[in-house]
């Protein structure tokens, strides 16, 4: 007894390279969108309630992952503060004498200093990843194998 033509076509169904490529792009861009967006939200939450100031770099030592950076800034009430923090998260090219934007905790300015992150710069990247994920997902849907 011979198999029906429908069974034979099911066995021969192949995924087109364009479909596979669209699925891969949609998944990767979707993950980047969620990661980038989540990181921006986490940074926004971390920065909320802190005061922004311009600081002068007094010195750096060590490398980017385990080094230290020392900055000097003036608080909103006029106090001059020297603060030290780990290098991670600070601008890569920060050298002695450079000016950087910082955020500090008004209750503990020297202990709660961190680099300011301009979250507006991440919005275009997040939008690009999100739109690309949706377009690739739609293209994957349109190029899917059909029975």
GUTI-985885 format. One record per residue: residue number from 0; residue in three letters; x, y negated, z of N, C-alpha, C in turn. Coordinates in steps of 0.2 Angstrom, whole numbers. Each point is the difference from the previous one (the first is absolute). Layout:
<pts>
PT  resi  resn  n.east  n.north   n.up  ca.east  ca.north  ca.up  c.east  c.north   c.up
PT   NUM   Ala       X        Y      Z        X         Y      Z       X        Y      Z
...
</pts>
This chain:
<pts>
PT  resi  resn  n.east  n.north   n.up  ca.east  ca.north  ca.up  c.east  c.north   c.up
PT     0   Unk       4        6      0       -4        -6      0       4       -6      0
PT     1   Unk      -1       -5     -4        4        -6     -1      -2       -5      5
PT     2   Unk       4       -4      2       -1        -6      5      -4       -5     -4
PT     3   Unk      -4       -4      3       -4        -5     -3       4       -6     -2
PT     4   Unk      -2       -4     -5        5        -6     -2       1       -5      6
PT     5   Unk      -5        0      4        1        -5      5       5        2      5
PT     6   Unk       1        6      2        5         3      4       7       -1     -3
PT     7   Unk       0        1     -7        6        -1     -3       3       -7      0
PT     8   Unk      -5       -5     -1        2        -7      0       2       -2      7
PT     9   Unk      -3        3      5        2        -2      7       7        2      2
PT    10   Unk       2        6     -3        7         2      1       5       -4     -4
PT    11   Unk      -2       -3     -5        4        -4     -4       1       -7      2
PT    12   Unk      -5       -2      5        0        -8      1       7       -2      3
PT    13   Unk       2       -5     -3        7        -3      2      -1       -7      2
PT    14   Unk       4       -2      5        0        -7      2       5       -4     -5
PT    15   Unk      -3       -5     -3        4        -5     -4       5       -3      4
PT    16   Unk       6       -2     -3        5        -3      3      -2       -7      2
PT    17   Unk      -5       -3     -4       -2        -7      2      -4        0      6
PT    18   Unk      -4        6      1       -4         0      6       5        1      6
PT    19   Unk       4        5      0        5         1      5       4       -7      2
PT    20   Unk       2       -3     -5        4        -7      1      -5       -5      4
PT    21   Unk      -6        0     -2       -5        -5      3      -1        2      7
PT    22   Unk      -1        7      2       -1         2      6       6       -2      5
PT    23   Unk       6        1     -3        6        -1      4       1       -8      1
PT    24   Unk      -1       -4     -5        0        -7      1      -5       -2      5
PT    25   Unk      -6        2      0       -5        -2      4       1        2      7
PT    26   Unk       3        6      2        2         2      6       5       -4      3
PT    27   Unk       6       -1     -4        6        -4      3      -2       -7      1
PT    28   Unk      -4       -3     -5       -2        -7      1      -5       -1      6
PT    29   Unk      -4        5      1       -5         0      6       4        0      6
PT    30   Unk       5        5      1        4         0      6       4       -6      1
PT    31   Unk       3       -3     -5        3        -7      1      -5       -5      2
PT    32   Unk      -6        0     -3       -5        -5      2      -1        0      7
PT    33   Unk      -2        6      3       -2         2      7       6       -2      4
PT    34   Unk       6        2     -2        6        -1      4       2       -8      1
PT    35   Unk       0       -3     -6        1        -7      0      -5       -4      3
PT    36   Unk      -6        1     -1       -6        -3      3       0        1      8
PT    37   Unk       1        6      2        1         2      7       5       -4      3
PT    38   Unk       6        0     -3        6        -4      3      -1       -7      1
PT    39   Unk      -4       -3     -5       -1        -7      0      -5       -2      6
PT    40   Unk      -5        5      1       -5        -1      5       4        1      7
PT    41   Unk       4        5      0        4         1      7       4       -6      1
PT    42   Unk       3       -3     -5        5        -6      1      -5       -6      2
PT    43   Unk      -6       -1     -3       -4        -5      2      -2        0      7
PT    44   Unk      -2        6      2       -2         1      7       6       -1      5
PT    45   Unk       6        2     -2        6        -1      4       1       -8      1
PT    46   Unk      -1       -3     -6        2        -7      0      -6       -5      3
PT    47   Unk      -6        3      1       -5        -5      3       1       -1      7
PT    48   Unk      -1       -7      2        1        -2      7       7       -2      1
PT    49   Unk       5        0     -5        7        -2      1       1       -7     -3
PT    50   Unk       5       -3      3        1        -7     -3       6        1     -5
PT    51   Unk      -1       -4     -5        5        -1     -5       5       -5      1
PT    52   Unk       6        1     -2        6        -5      1       5        1     -5
PT    53   Unk       4       -5     -2        6         1     -4       6        1      5
PT    54   Unk       4        5     -2        6         1      4       6        0     -4
PT    55   Unk       6       -1      4        6         0     -3       4        6      2
PT    56   Unk       3        4     -5        3         6      2       7       -2      3
PT    57   Unk       1        2      6        7        -1      4       5        5     -2
PT    58   Unk      -2        6     -1        4         5     -2      -3        7     -1
PT    59   Unk       4        4     -4       -3         7     -1       6        5      1
PT    60   Unk      -1        6      2        5         5      1      -3        6     -2
PT    61   Unk       4        5     -2       -2         7     -2      -3        0     -7
PT    62   Unk      -3        5     -1       -3         1     -7      -8       -1      1
PT    63   Unk      -3        1     -6       -7        -2      0      -5        5      5
PT    64   Unk       2        6      0       -4         5      4       2        0      8
PT    65   Unk       6       -2      2        2         0      7       3       -6      2
PT    66   Unk       0       -5     -4        3        -6      3      -4       -5      4
PT    67   Unk       2       -6      2       -4        -5      3       1       -6     -3
PT    68   Unk      -5       -4      1        0        -7     -3      -2       -5      6
PT    69   Unk       3       -6      0       -1        -5      6      -3       -6     -4
PT    70   Unk      -5       -2      2       -3        -6     -2      -2       -6      5
PT    71   Unk       0       -6     -2       -1        -5      4      -6       -4     -3
PT    72   Unk      -5       -2      5       -6        -3     -3      -3       -5      6
PT    73   Unk      -4       -4     -2       -3        -5      5      -8        2      0
PT    74   Unk      -2        1      6       -7         2      1      -5       -6     -1
PT    75   Unk      -6        1      0       -5        -5     -1       0       -5      6
PT    76   Unk       2        2      6        1        -5      5       6       -3      1
PT    77   Unk       5        1     -5        6        -3      0       6        4      3
PT    78   Unk      -1        6      3        6         4      3       4        3     -6
PT    79   Unk       7       -1      1        4         3     -5       2        7      3
PT    80   Unk      -1        5     -5        0         7      2       6        4     -4
PT    81   Unk       4        4      3        4         4     -4      -3        7      1
PT    82   Unk      -1        4     -5       -2         7      0       3        4     -4
PT    83   Unk       1        7      2        3         5     -3      -5        6     -2
PT    84   Unk       1        2     -6       -4         6     -2       3        4     -4
PT    85   Unk      -2        6     -2        3         5     -4      -1       -3     -8
PT    86   Unk       5        2     -4        0        -2     -7      -6        2     -4
PT    87   Unk      -3        6      2       -5         3     -5      -6       -5      0
PT    88   Unk      -2       -1     -6       -6        -4     -1       2       -7     -2
PT    89   Unk       6       -2      2        2        -7     -2       3       -1     -7
PT    90   Unk       0       -6     -3        2        -1     -6       7        4     -1
PT    91   Unk       1        3     -6        6         4     -1       6       -5      0
PT    92   Unk      -1       -6     -3        6        -4     -1       1       -6      5
PT    93   Unk      -3        1      6        0        -5      5       7        0      3
PT    94   Unk       3       -6      0        7        -1      2       0       -5      5
PT    95   Unk       6       -1      3        1        -5      5      -2       -7     -3
PT    96   Unk      -4       -4      3       -2        -7     -3      -6        0     -4
PT    97   Unk      -2        6     -2       -7         0     -4      -6       -2      4
PT    98   Unk      -5       -3     -3       -6        -1      3      -5        6     -2
PT    99   Unk      -4        3      5       -5         5     -1      -6       -2      4
PT   100   Unk      -6        2     -2       -6        -1      3      -1        6      5
PT   101   Unk      -2       -2      6       -1         5      6      -6       -1      3
PT   102   Unk      -3        6      3       -5         0      4       2        1      7
PT   103   Unk      -3       -3      5        2         2      7      -6        0      4
PT   104   Unk       0        3      6       -5         1      5       1       -6      4
PT   105   Unk      -5       -4      1        0        -7      4       2        2      8
PT   106   Unk      -2        6      2        1         2      7       7        2      1
PT   107   Unk       3        3     -5        7         2      0       4       -1     -6
PT   108   Unk       2       -7     -2        2        -1     -6       7        3     -2
PT   109   Unk       4        2      5        7         3     -2      -1        7     -1
PT   110   Unk      -5        3      4       -1         8     -1      -5        2     -5
PT   111   Unk      -4       -5     -3       -5         2     -5       1       -3     -7
PT   112   Unk       6       -1     -1        2        -3     -7       0        5     -5
PT   113   Unk      -3       -1     -6        0         4     -6       0       -4     -6
PT   114   Unk       3        3     -6       -1        -4     -6      -7       -1     -2
PT   115   Unk      -1       -6     -3       -7        -1     -3       0        3     -7
PT   116   Unk      -6        4     -1       -1         3     -7      -6       -4     -3
PT   117   Unk       2       -2     -6       -5        -3     -4      -5        5     -3
PT   118   Unk      -6        1      3       -4         5     -3      -3       -1     -6
PT   119   Unk      -1       -7     -2       -2        -2     -7       4        3     -5
PT   120   Unk       6        1      1        4         3     -6      -1        7     -1
PT   121   Unk      -3        4      5       -2         7     -2      -7        1     -3
PT   122   Unk      -4       -5      0       -6         1     -3       0        1     -7
PT   123   Unk       4       -3     -5        0         2     -7       2        7     -1
PT   124   Unk       5        2      4        2         7     -1      -5        5      2
PT   125   Unk      -4       -1      6       -5         4      2      -6        0     -5
PT   126   Unk      -1       -6     -3       -5         0     -5       2        4     -7
PT   127   Unk       6       -1     -2        3         4     -5      -1        8      1
PT   128   Unk       2        2      6        0         7      1      -7        3      0
PT   129   Unk      -5       -4      3       -7         2      1      -3        0     -7
PT   130   Unk       1       -5     -4       -3         0     -7       2        5     -4
PT   131   Unk       7        1      0        3         6     -4      -3        6      2
PT   132   Unk      -1        1      7       -3         7      2      -7        1     -2
PT   133   Unk      -4       -5      0       -7         0     -3       0        1     -7
PT   134   Unk       4       -3     -4        1         1     -7       2        7     -2
PT   135   Unk       5        2      3        3         7     -1      -5        5      2
PT   136   Unk      -4       -1      5       -5         5      3      -6        0     -5
PT   137   Unk      -2       -6     -3       -5         0     -5       3        4     -7
PT   138   Unk       6       -2     -1        3         4     -6       0        7      1
PT   139   Unk       2        2      6        0         7      1      -7        4     -1
PT   140   Unk      -5       -4      3       -7         2     -1      -2        1     -7
PT   141   Unk       2       -5     -4       -2         0     -7       4        5     -4
PT   142   Unk       6        2      2        4         5     -4      -1        7      3
PT   143   Unk      -4        1      5        0         7      4      -2        5     -5
PT   144   Unk       2        6      1       -2         6     -4      -8        1      1
PT   145   Unk      -3        2     -5       -7         1      0      -2        7     -2
PT   146   Unk      -5        3      3       -2         7     -1      -3        1     -6
</pts>
